[in-house]
Amino acid sequence: MHIDQATTAELEKALAQLEQAHQQYIDQHMQLDLTRGKPSTAQLNLSNPMLGILGRSVHDDKGIDLRNYGVLDGIPEAKKLFGALLDISVAEASSRVFVGGNSSLSLMHYVLSFANYRGLRAEDTSWQAQAKQSGSAIKILCPCPGYDRHFSLCTEFGLEMIPVALTGTGPNMDQEEALVKADANIKGIWCVPRFSNPTGEVYSDDTVKRLAQLSQMAGKNFYVLWDNAYAVHSIDKGAAKLANIDSLASSLGTSDSIIQFGSTSKITFAGAGIGYMTSSETNIKGFSKHFGMASIGSDKLNQMRHVRFLQDRQQVEKHMAKHACIIAPKFKAVASSLAKNIADTGMGEWSDPQGGYFVSFNTRPGLAKTVVALAAEAGVKLTPAGATFPEGKDPQDANIRIAPTYPELDDVENAMAVFVNCVQLASIRQKLKAG
């Protein structure tokens, strides 16, 4: 039944059935959580062999004592491994890769802090100095729907966020180029280029190329904040590849504007992984100088554990294929439930990702908050409506992020039964109210 073609009598009959089902879900007292993209216990167990992999070995291949102070920017073996995941050559890894603690988010925090208050490169003018000189706030472009923690970082540093549209192959580049040409105080753009959070889209080759040259149109000290969190997180073997922004930037002479981030949080242990970043040699040198004021170095033993366990990109991809076997049925359960219950009803549309951790669902305008509230009432927690937009303000009140990886498959199926009922319930109520 398409909601816009049904009679009032048909809608009222359907509504009665949906309300009855909703009450039955409430009476079951379920406690299901689809809020955040966490790896499941089964996924974490895949990396358990890493725990004892060092044995009594406390030195790396160069003889560095991993227990002691030093090596601020990461051990060489880790730089080589993680640089490869972000398409940095072995020859350049030593000077262009920084390996930190257990979170790429902390590296993003440091980058914004240094750029905003100190200037990322030693000779740079800080963003705040430029803001004071111009009398205008510093701004960051934010493709939407996007990653809520990126937006929280901007709020933390008082950076104004400008939403830009996603197209299915990345941000609307015509919009972005016009914005940066018009305002020199736009100093960056957040990107999740492969299996974007939450839409799952992969940036096209043309989009990547235009992003690589965006700094040529922008004011000084503009950065493409390339959060490649899902670089190796395919679900389908034939998943789309991502163009190499590093080589494109090198050919364009814009390497100073590209800062890539990655982590093993969804490869090994979410709470005990490795965060890493790559950029130009000049940027990494400047970053390391500032970082050295806050730390004497990250956990080198953990870095070596990861090196010994993951070995190289080929082994990482084999390891990630095991992850895919665990989570693919959960994504299939989401897609199947939506196709069976929402397709051709006019009640919503959704993404069908080939990788990553999320499904993006759009309700009819004005219903996302209502659906999330109804689901919570029935025992299913979802990411707050609006979280995928700056300041939590979805102008259409339509986008909902579904995160199916953490729960068991049965729980995903049960949660989706509740979810589709809530979507149908909210949609028909809205339609009947509108007449």
TORSE-889936 format. One record per residue: residue in three letters; x, y, z of N, C-alpha, C, O, CB in turn. Coordinates in steps of 0.05 Angstrom, whole numbers, plus 5000, padded with zeros to 4 digits. Glycine has a CB too. Layout:
BEGIN
ALAXYZXYZXYZXYZXYZ;...
//
This chain:
BEGIN
MET501749765000500050005000501850255000503450295018498150005024;HIS501450414980502850674979501250874995498850914990503350774950;ILE502551005013501151185032499651415018497551505028503051295052;ASP500751504996499451724982497151644963495751814952501551884966;GLN496851384960494751284942492451134958490451064946495951094922;ALA492851094984490950955000488551135008488851375010492250845025;THR486251005012483951155022484151205051485751075065481351005015;THR482551385062482551435090481851185106482951125127480651665097;ALA479851035096479050785109481350585110481750455131476650665094;GLU482850565088485050375088487250465108488450295122486250355060;LEU487750725109489750825128488950775157490550705173490251125123;GLU486350825163485450785190485550495198486150435221482550895192;LYS484950315180485050025186487949945192488549805211483849865163;ALA489750045175492549975179493650095205495149965219494250085155;LEU492750335211493650465236492850305260494450285279492450755237;ALA490450205261489550045284491349805288491949735310486549965280;GLN492049675266493749435268496549515277497849365293493849295241;LEU497549735267500249825275500349905304502349845318501150055257;GLU498350035314498250115342498149875360499349875382495850305347;GLN496649675352496449425367499249295369500049205390494349235355;ALA500549275346503249155345505149315362506849205376504249135316;HIS504949575361506749755376506449695406508449675421506250045370;GLN503949665415503549605444504649335451505649295473500449625450;GLN504449145433505548885439508548895442509748755459504748685416;TYR509849055425512749095427513449215454515349135468513849265404;ILE511949415462512349545488512149345511513749345529510349775492;ASP510149175509509648975530511848765532512148625552506948835526;GLN513448735511515648545511518148645527519848485534516548475483;HIS518148895533520349015548523148955536524948885551520248915578;MET523348985510525848945497527949155504527149385510525448925466;GLN530449095503532549285507534649235485536649105489533849255535;LEU534149355462535849325438537149595431535849805433534249205414;ASP539649585422541149825418542449835391544149665384543349855440;LEU541550025374542750065347543950345345543850465324540650025325;THR544950445368545750725368548450775356548750975341545750825396;ARG550450615362553150685353554350455338553650215341554950755377;GLY556250525320557550325303559850185318562150245314558550445278;LYS559149995335561149855350561549575339559549455330560449835380;PRO563949465339564349195331563149005352563049065375567349125327;SER562148775343560948585361563048425376565448445369559048395346;THR562248275396564148105410565547905392567947855394562747965433;ALA563947795373565147605354567347735337569347615331562947485336;GLN566947985330568948135315571448185332573648145322567848395304;LEU571048265356573348315374574948055378577348065381572348425401;ASN573447835380574847575385576747505363578647355367572747355388;LEU576347605339578047545316580947635322582847515311577047675291;SER581247835339583947945344585147845370587247945379583848245344;ASN583847665384584847565410587747455408589247485427583047355421;PRO588447325385591247225384593347445387595647385393591647085357;MET592547685382594447915385595347955414597548065418593148165374;LEU593747875433594247935461596947825470598347955486592047835478;GLY597647585462600147465471602247445450604147295453599647195482;ILE601947595429603647565406606547655410608347555396602547705382;LEU607047835429609747925433611447735450613847735448609648195447;GLY610147565466611647395483613447555501612547735515613247195467;ARG615947495501617947635517619447855501621247985511619947445529;SER618647885476619948075459619148365466616848425467619348025429;VAL621148525472620648805480622149005463622349235469621348845510;HIS623248905441624749085422623549055394622548845387627749015423;ASP623749265379622849245351625249155334627349095344621749515341;ASP624749155307626849065289629349235288631449145280625649045261;LYS629049485298631349665298632749665325634649815329630449945291;GLY631749505343632949495370631749695390632849725412635849535368;ILE629649835382628350025400627049875423625549695418626350205385;ASP627549965448626249845471623449955473623050195479627949905498;LEU621549795467618749875466617549955493615450075494617049665453;ARG618949885514617949945541618650225551617550315570618949735561;ASN620450345537621650595547620450845533618850815515624650595544;TYR621351075542620551325530621551345501623351185493621451565546;GLY620451535486621551595460619751505437617651395440624151465457;VAL620751575413619451515388616651645388614651505388619251205383;LEU616651905388614252065391612252005369609851995374614852355391;ASP613151965344611351955321610751665312609551635291612552105299;GLY611551465328610951185321613351035312615151135299608851185300;ILE613350775318615550605310615550565280613450575267615450325325;PRO617850525267618050515238616250295226614950345205620850465229;GLU616050065239614449845228611549925227610149845208614849595245;ALA610550065247607750155248607250365227605150365214607050265276;LYS609150545223608850745202608550625175606950705158611250945202;LYS610150415169610050275144607350145140606150165118612350075142;LEU606450005160603949855158601550035155599950005136603549685183;PHE601250235172598950405172598950605149596950695139598550555198;GLY601450685141601650855117600550715093599250835076604550935113;ALA601050455091600150305068597050295066595950295044601250015069;LEU595750295090592850295090591650555080589350565072591850235118;LEU593350765080592451025070594051105045594251345038592751245091;ASP595150905031596450945005598951115006599451264987594451064986;ILE600451095028603051235030605251035024605250815036603451365058;SER607051105007609250914999611150865023611351025041610751024975;VAL612350635021614350555042616550765044617450825066615550275037;ALA617450865021619651055021618951315036620751445047620351124992;GLU616351395036615551645048614351605076613751805090613551785031;ALA613851365084612451315109613851435134612551535152612051015114;SER616451425134617951515158617551805164617451885187620851455155;SER617151975143616952255147614052365144613452595150618652405128;ARG612252185134609552285127607352145142604952195137609152265098;VAL608051965161606051815176606551865206608851855215606051515170;PHE604351925220604551955249602751735262600351725255603652245259;VAL603951575280602351365293602051445322604051495337603851095291;GLY599551455331598951555358597951345377598751115376597051775357;GLY596051425393594851245413592551075401592650995378593851395437;ASN590451025417588450835408586150955392584250815387587350695432;SER586351215385584051345373584851545352586451725357582351475394;SER583651525328584051735308582651985316583452205308583151635280;LEU580451965331579052205340580852385356580652635353576552125357;SER582552275373584352445388586352595370587052825375585952285409;LEU587152465348588952595329587452825315588553035310590052395309;MET584952785308583252995296583053225315583153465307580452885288;HIS582653165341582453375361584953535362584853785363581853245389;TYR587253405362589853545363590153715338591053945340592153345365;VAL589553605315589853755290588254015291589254235284589053595265;LEU585753995298584054235300585054435320585054675316581154165306;SER585954325343587054505364589554655355589754895358587654335389;PHE591354505343593854625334593354835311594455055311595854415324;ALA591654755292591054935269589655185279590155405269589354785248;ASN587855145298586155365308587755565325587355815322583855255323;TYR589355465343590655635362593655695357594655905365590355515389;ARG595055505344597955535342598855555313601055665308599255295355;GLY597255455295598255425267599355145265601255075279600355645259;LEU598354975247599254705245602254685238603654525250597554545224;ARG603054845219605954855213607155085229605755285234606454895182;ALA609555055237610855255255610655535244610355725260613655175260;GLU610855565218610955835207608155945200607856175192612555845182;ASP606155785204603455855197602256065216603056085240601655615196;THR600356205207598656375224596256205233595056065216597656635209;SER595656215258593356045268590756145256590556375248593256055299;TRP588855965256586156045246585056275263583856455252584355805247;GLN585456265289584356465306585656745301584256945302584656395335;ALA588156745295589456995288588257105262587857355259592556955285;GLN587756935243586457015218583657115223582757305210586556795198;ALA582256975241579457065247579457335260577757505253578156855266;LYS581357385277581557645291582157865270581058085271583657645313;GLN583957805252584757995232582458065213582058295204587157895216;SER580857855206578757895186576157985200574358105186578257645171;GLY575857935226573358005240571157815234568757875239572558285232;SER571857575223569757385216570557105227572957045230569457365185;ALA568556945234569056685246570356495226570056515202566456565256;ILE571856295237572956085221570755875216569155815233575355945235;LYS570655775191568455595183569555335172571755325160566655735163;ILE568055125176568754855166566354755150564054765159569454665188;LEU566854645126564754525110564154245120565954085126565554505080;CYS561654175123560753925135558753785116556353845117559553975162;PRO559653595100557853435084555753295102556453185122559353235067;CYS553253305094551053205110549153025094548653075070549453425123;PRO548152815107548652735135551452635139552752525121546652515143;GLY552552685163555352625168555752505196553952425210557052865164;TYR558352505204559252385229558952585252560152805251562152285227;ASP557352515272556752705293559252795309559253015319554752585312;ARG561252625311563552705327565252915312566553075325565352455333;HIS565152915286566453135271565153405279566453605283566253085240;PHE562553395280561053645286561553725315561753965321558053605282;SER561853535333562353595361565153725364565453905381562253335378;LEU567053635349569753755350569554045341570854215353571653605332;CYS568054105320567754385311566554555333567454775338566054395285;THR564454445346563154595368565154635391565154855402560754435378;GLU566754435396568754465418570654695414571454825433570354195420;PHE571454745388573354955382572055205372573455385362575354855362;GLY569455225373568055465365568155525335568055755327569155705379;LEU568355305319568455335290565655325278564155135285570255115278;GLU565055515262562355515249562155295228563955265212561755795237;MET559955155228559554935210557655015187555555125192558454685224;ILE558454945163556855005139556054735127557754595115558355185119;PRO553554655129552654405117552854415086552154625074549754335125;VAL553754205074553754175045552453905038552653715053556654205033;ALA551253895015549753665007551553434998553653484985547753734986;LEU550753185004551952944992550252864968547852904968552152715013;THR551652744948550252694923549952394917548552324898551752814901;GLY551152224934551251934927554051854918554751614919549251864906;THR555652054909558452004901560252194915562452264905558752014870;GLY559352294938560952484953559652754955557352784946563652524940;PRO560952964966559753224969559153354942560353294922561553404985;ASN557253544943556653704919558953894914559154104928553953854923;MET560653834896563153984892562654264880564154444886565053834874;ASP560554294864559954564854559354744877560154974878557554544834;GLN557754644896557054794920559554864937559855084946555054644937;GLU561254664940563654704957565554904944566555084958565054434961;GLU566054874919567955054905566955344906568455524910568354964876;ALA564355374902563255644904563555764932564056004935560255644896;LEU563155604952563355694980566255784987566655994998562455474999;VAL568255614980570955684987572055924971573656074981572855444984;LYS571055954947571856184931570856444943572056654941570956154902;ALA568456424955567056664966567956744993567456965002564156624965;ASP569256555008569756615037572456495044572756245047567556505055;ALA574556665048577256565055577356465083579356335090579256795051;ASN575356505099575356405127574256125129573956015151573856585144;ILE573456005106572855715106575555575105577055595086571055635082;LYS576155425127578855315130579055015128581254895130579955395156;GLY576754885122577054595120574354465112572254595111577954475146;ILE574554205106572254045101572653765113574753645109571654025070;TRP570653665126570653395136569853205114568053265098568753355161;CYS571252975112570552775092570852495104572752435117572352805067;VAL568852335099569052045104568651915077566451855069566851935126;PRO570851875062570751835033569951555024568951525002573351905022;ARG570351355040569551085032567550975052568150965076572050895030;PHE565250895043563050805060562351015081562550965105563750535073;SER561651245072561251475089559351415112557451255109560151705073;ASN559851545134558151525158556151755156556951985159559851545184;PRO553451705153552151445153551251345126550151125124549851455171;THR551751485104550451425078551651185064550351055048550551655060;GLY554151115071555450885058556550935031557550755018553550665057;GLU556251185021557251234994560251244992561651305012556051494984;VAL561251194968564151204962564551444944563251464923565250944950;TYR566451624951566951854934567951764906569651584904568952044947;SER566851894886567651824858570451934853571552104868565651944838;ASP571751834832574451924824574452224819576252364827575351774799;ASP572352324806572252614800571952774825573252984828569852674781;THR570352674844570052824870572752834885573453044895567952684887;VAL574152614885576752604899578652794886580152934900577852314899;LYS578752804860580552984846579853274853581653444857580452944816;ARG577353344852576553624858577053694887577653924893573553654851;LEU576853504905577553554933580553604936581453774951576653324951;ALA582153454921585053484922585953754913588053854922586353264905;GLN584453884895585254144886583654374898583854604890584854154855;LEU581954304919580254514931581854734944580954964944578454384951;SER584154674955585754874969586755094950587455314959588054744984;GLN586855024924587755224905585755454902586355664892588255094878;MET583255404910581155604908580555734935579155934936578555474897;ALA581555614956580955704983582955894994585055944982580655465002;GLY582356005018584256175032586556005042586455765041582956325054;LYS588656135053591055985063590355815087588455875101593256185070;ASN591855605090591555415112588855275112587555245133591955565139;PHE588055195088585655045084586354745084588354665072584155115058;TYR584754585098585454295100583054125093580754175102586354235129;VAL583553915077581653705072582153495094584153355094581953575043;LEU580253475112580453295135579253025127576852975129578953405161;TRP580952845118580252605103580152365123582152225127582352545081;ASP577852325136577552125156576851855142574451785139575252205177;ASN578851715134578451465119578151235138579651035137580851415100;ALA576151255155575651065176574950785166575450585180573451155194;TYR573850765142572950505132574450425106573250305088569950515126;ALA576950495105578550445082578650145073578750085049581450535086;VAL578549965092578749675087576349525097576549285102581349565099;HIS574049665100571749545113569549475093567249555096570649735134;SER570249325073568249235053566549015064567448845080569649145027;ILE564049015055562248785061562048615036562148365037559348885069;ASP561848745013561748604987564548594974566048784976559748744968;LYS565148364963567848334950568148534927570448614921568148054940;GLY566048604914566148784891565749074898565049234881564248704870;ALA566149144924565649414933567349614918569649554910566149444963;ALA566249854913567650064898570250144912570450154936565850304895;LYS572350184896574950284906574850584909573150724898577250194887;LEU576750684923577050974928579551074914581750954917577151044958;ALA579351294899581751404887583751494907582951564930580851644869;ASN586251494900588451564918588751874919589951994901591151434909;ILE587751994940587852284942590752384946591452604939586052384965;ASP592352214958595152294963596652334938598052534934596552084981;SER596452144919597852174894596752404877598252544863597751914878;LEU594052444878592852664864593852934875594553114860589752654866;ALA593952954901594953204913597853254907598653484902594553194944;SER599453044906602253074899602553184871604253354866603652804902;SER600953074853601153174825600153454821600953594803599552984806;LEU598453544839597253814838598854014855598354254853594353804847;GLY600653914871602154094889600554184913601154404924603154334873;THR598654024922596954104944597153914968595453904985594054104935;SER599453774970599753574992599453705020598553565038602453444989;ASP600253955023600054085049597154115058596654155082601454355048;SER595254095040592454135047590953875054588653885063591054275025;ILE592353645051590953385055591953265081594353225085591453195031;ILE590053205099590753065124588952825126586552845130590453255149;GLN590152585124588652335125588752215154590852235167589752135105;PHE586552105162586351975188585451685184583851625166584552125207;GLY586251505202585351235202585751115229587151225246586651065180;SER584650885234585050745259584450445256583250365236583350865282;THR585250295275584650005276582249955294581749715302587049835284;SER580750155302578650115322576549915313575449775329577250385327;LYS576149895287574249705276575649495259574449365242572049845259;ILE578249455265579849245253580649045275580448805271582349365239;THR581649155298582548985320580749025344578448925345585549035327;PHE581649185363580149235388579249525388580949715386581849175413;ALA576649575391575649845390576850025411577350265406572649845392;GLY577349915435578350085457581350065461582450195478576950005482;ALA582649905444585549865448586849835420588549655416586149625466;GLY586050005402587149995375589350195372590650265391584950035355;ILE589750275347591850475340590550685322589250625302594250335326;GLY591050935328590251155311592651255296594851265307588951385327;TYR592351335271594551425255593651645235591251665229595851195239;MET595451805226594852015207597152045187599451975193594352275221;THR596552145164598652205144598152485132595852585131598651995121;SER600252615124600052875111602752925098604452745095599253105131;SER603253175090605853245079607953235101607353235125605753535066;GLU610453215093612653205112612653465129613153445153615353185097;THR612053685117611953935132609853935154610254025176611554175113;ASN607453835147605253825166605853635189605353695212602653735152;ILE606953405182607553205203609753315222609653265246608452935191;LYS611653455211613753575228612553785247613253785270615953705210;GLY610853955236609554155253607754035274607754115297607954345236;PHE606153835265604453695284606053565307605353585330602753485269;SER608253425299609853285319611053485339611253415363612053135305;LYS611853715330612953915348610953995370611554015393613954165333;HIS608454045361606354125380605653885398605253915422603854225365;PHE605453645386604653415401606653345423605953245444604253175382;GLY609153405417611253345436611053505462612353445482613853395424;MET609353715462608853865487606853725505606653785528607854145480;ALA605453525493603353395508604053105515602752975532600753405493;SER605952985501606552705504609452645498610752785483604752535485;ILE610452435511613152335505613052105485615052005476614552255531;GLY610652025478610251805459607951625466607251605490612851645457;SER606851495446604551315451605551035457607950985459602751315426;ASP603650855461604150585469605550425447604250325428601550445478;LYS608150395449609650265428609249955429609449825408612650325430;LEU608749845452608249565454605649495438605549295424607949475483;ASN603649665441601249615426601649645396600449505380598949805436;GLN603249845389603949875360605249615349604549525328605750115356;MET607049505365608449265355606649025355606848855338610949215372;ARG604749005375602848795374601248795348600848595335600848825398;HIS600449035340598949065315600648995291599648865272597849345313;VAL603049075291604849015268605248715265605048605243607649155272;ARG605748585288606248295287603648135278603847935264607248185314;PHE601348235287598848105281597848155253597047975239596748185302;LEU597848415245596748495219598748465196597848405174595748775221;GLN601248495202603448455183603548645159605348815157603248175172;ASP601548635141601648805118598748845107596948725119603548685095;ARG598448995086595749055076594348805067591948775072595949255053;GLN595748625055594548375046593348215069591148115067596548205030;GLN594848195091593848055114591548205127589648085138596148015135;VAL591648475127589448635137586848565122584748535134590048935136;GLU587048555096584748505079583548225084581148185084585348535050;LYS585348025089584347755096582947765123580947635127586747555097;HIS584047915142582847945168580148075166578247995179584648105187;MET579948285149577348425146575248255132572848305136577848685131;ALA576148065116574147885104572747715125570447645122575547695083;LYS574147665147572847515169570847695183568647605191575047425190;HIS571447955186569548145197567048145179564748145189570748425199;ALA567448155153565148175134563347935137560847965135566148195105;CYS564447705141562747465145560947485169558747375169564547215148;ILE561847635189560247665213558047875210555747835219562047745237;ILE558748105197556848325197555048325172552948455172558348585199;ALA555848195150554248205126551448105130549548225120555648035104;PRO551047885145548247795150546548005165544148015161548247535165;LYS547848165181546348365196545448595177543148685179548048485218;PHE547148675159546348875139544248755120542448905112548848965123;LYS544448505114542448375097539748375111537648405099543248085090;ALA539748325138537248325153535948605153533548625151537848245182;VAL537548815155536549085153535249135126533049225124538749295159;ALA536849075105535849115078533348955072531449065059538049045057;SER533248705081530948535076528448645090526248645078531548255085;SER528748735114526448835129525349095116522949125114527248895158;LEU527149265108526249515095525049465068522949585061528649705092;ALA526149285053525049215026522349095029520549155013526949025011;LYS521948925048519348785052517148965062514848945054519748555071;ASN517949155079515849315093515549605085513449725088516449305122;ILE517749725073517750005067517850065038516850275029520050145081;ALA518949885022519249934993516449974980514549834986520649694980;ASP516350174963513950234947511550324965509250304956513149994931;THR512150424989510050525006510050835008508150945018510250405034;GLY512250954999512451245002513151335030512851565037509951374993;MET513951145047514451205075517451245082518051315104513350985092;GLY519151205062522051245068523851145046522950995028522751115094;GLU526351215048528351115030530951075046531251185067528951315006;TRP532750905035535050835051537450765033537150715009534350595069;SER539750755046542250685032542650385032541550235049544650825044;ASP544150285013544849995011547849975008548849924987543349864986;PRO549250015031552250035030553649775023552649555029553250135056;GLN555949805010557649575004559849535026561549365023558949604977;GLY559749705046561649685067561149885089559050025088564549715057;GLY562949905108562550095130560849975152560649735156561250345120;TYR559550155168558150065192555350165195554050105215559750165216;PHE554250305174551650425178549850405154550750365131552050715185;VAL547250425160545150465139543850725145543050785168543150225138;SER543550895125542251155128539351135118538851045096543751375112;PHE537451205136534651185129533351465130533851615149533150995148;ASN531851535110530451795109527451745111526251615093531151955084;THR526151845132523251835134521952045116523452195103522351875164;ARG519352055116518052295104518852535121519252505145514852255104;PRO518952765109519853005124518253045149515753025150519653255106;GLY519753105171518453175196517952935214516552965235515853305191;LEU518952705208518252465223520552325237520152135253516952265206;ALA523052405233525352255244525152255275525452045287527952375235;LYS524752485287524652495316522352325327522552185348524252785326;THR520052325313517752165321518351875320517751725338515352235304;VAL519651785299520351495296522351415317521951195329521551445268;VAL524351575322526351505343524951485370525651315386528551715343;ALA523151665376521751665402519951425404519851295425520051925405;LEU518551355383516851115383518450865387517650685402515151095357;ALA520750845373522450615376523550585405523650365416524850635357;ALA524250805417525250805444523050705463523550555482526151085453;GLU520550795458518250715474517950405472517050285492515750855464;ALA518650295449518350005445520849845452520949605447517449945417;GLY522849985463525249845472527549825452529449665456524549575480;VAL527549995431529749995412531050275412529750475405528749925383;LYS533550295419534950545420536250595393537550415381537050545442;LEU535850835382537050925357538751175362538351315382534950975336;THR540551235344542051485346540051715346538151705330544051505322;PRO540351915363538452135363537952255336539852305321539352345383;ALA535452305329534852445304536252715303536152855323531752475300;GLY537452775281538853035278541853005283543353185276537753235296;ALA542752785295545552755302547352765278549752825281545952495318;THR546352695255547952685231548152955217549152975194546852485211;PHE547353175231547553445221548753625242548553575266544753555212;PRO550153835233551354025253549354125273547054185266552554265238;GLU550154135298548554225321546054055324544154145338547854515317;GLY545953815312543653645316541153745302538953665310543153605344;LYS541453915282539154035269538853945240540054055222539354345270;ASP537353735236536653635210534353805199532153795210535853335210;PRO534853965178532754155169530254015159528054135160533854315146;GLN530453765151528153615142527053435164524853315161528853445118;ASP528453405187527753215208526952945195524752845199525353325225;ALA528852835180528352595164530452375168529752145165528152665136;ASN532952445173535052245172535352095199535352215220537652385165;ILE535551835196536151655219538451475212538351345190533551495227;ARG540351455230542651275225542151005239541550995263545251405235;ILE542250785224541950515235544650385237546150375217539950355217;ALA545350285260547950165265547549865273547049815297549550315287;PRO547749675254546949405260549249215268548748975272545649285237;THR551749315271553949135274554149005302554948775304556549275269;TYR553549155323554049055350552148835359553048635371553949285369;PRO549448865356547648665366547948395352549048375330544748755364;GLU546948185365546847925352544747935329543048115329546047695372;LEU544947755310543247765286540247755294538647905283543847525268;ASP539547585313536747575321535747835332533447925327536347355343;ASP537547975347536748235358536448445336534748625338538948325378;VAL538148425316537848615293535148575279533748765273540148575272;GLU534448325275531848265262529548365279527648475269531647965258;ASN529748325306527548415323527448715324525248835324528048305352;ALA529748845325529849135325528749255299527349455300532749235329;MET529249125277528249225251525149185249523849345237529549085228;ALA524148975262521248935262519949175277517849275268520548665276;VAL521149255299520149485314520449735297518649895296521649515341;PHE522749765285523350015270521350055247520250275245526250005259;VAL520949855231519149885208516249935218514750085205519249645190;ASN515549815240512849865251512550165259510550285255512249685275;CYS514750265271514750545280514650735256513250935257517250605297;VAL516150675235516050835211513250835199512251055192518150735190;GLN512050605197509350595185507350745203505650885193508550295182;LEU507650705229505750825248505951135246503951275244506450735276;ALA508351235247508751525246507851645219506651855218511751595250;SER508351495197507651595170504651615167503651805157508851405149;ILE503251405175500351405172498951605190497051735183499151125177;ARG499951635215498951835232499252115220497352285220500351825259;GLN501552165209502052425196500152475172499052685169504952445187;LYS499852265156498152285132495252335140493952505128498452025115;LEU494252195160491452225168491052505181488952635177490652015189;LYS493052595195492852865207492753085186491353275189495152915227;ALA494353045165494353245143491853235126491353415111496853195125;GLY490353015129487952985113488652885086486852855070486453245111;
//
